[in-house]
């Protein structure tokens, strides 16, 4: 129960590198349980590198990062799958297996994260597909779905293990505005149910219409709207 009272993300004096290039210096922030936070910044400013550190895809050069109760500076490779059962990761480019049905795509992830009971797998699959509005899509192949529907499958995949936080890297970047709005509404509904969300986006309208806390990557630093005022009219 101790985890409930702690932030789901806590970053202290962290330096983040992409290969040998330092992209972010001395960053500090927390994300509390159930919080919604936007992550903005120009292309190449470090947004994706930061997200990769948070889900243990990039090592941390220095400082401390704790996510969902795991110390990512000290995490062992064998523990990374356990971390990823507690978080959800959503990419811009879907990363679905093109030769497998929606059910097979989701079942693959479930078995990889420790699900064994067929009845429970079937029940949970039905739940997450209904949650994202795709109850009738279980037997379809990815190419039979629109871009928005494919992204809903990705969100369903991320929700399977009831994560404490979703990390979303430009989740509407490849979608048209109307479809993007539907996907964003789904994220907001998921957030209202108690899941924290950190969403990297270039979509000005989301940020203008939904005044949430903002983290901005700029010139190697991370600015936090909860701590300082900054100009959002510049490109991000």
Secondary structure, DSSP 8 states (H G I E B T S, - for coil): -HHHHS-SEEEEEEEEEETTEEEEEEEEEEE-TT-EEEEEE-TTSSHHHHHHHHTTSS---EEEEEETTEETTT--HHHHHHHHHHEEEE-TT----TTSBHHHHHHHHHHHTT---HHHHHHHHHHHHHHTT-TT-TT-BGGGS-HHHHHHHHHHHHHTT--SEEEEESTTTTS-HHHHHHHHHHHHHHHHTT-EEEEE---HHHHHHS--EEEEEETTEEEETTT-----SS--
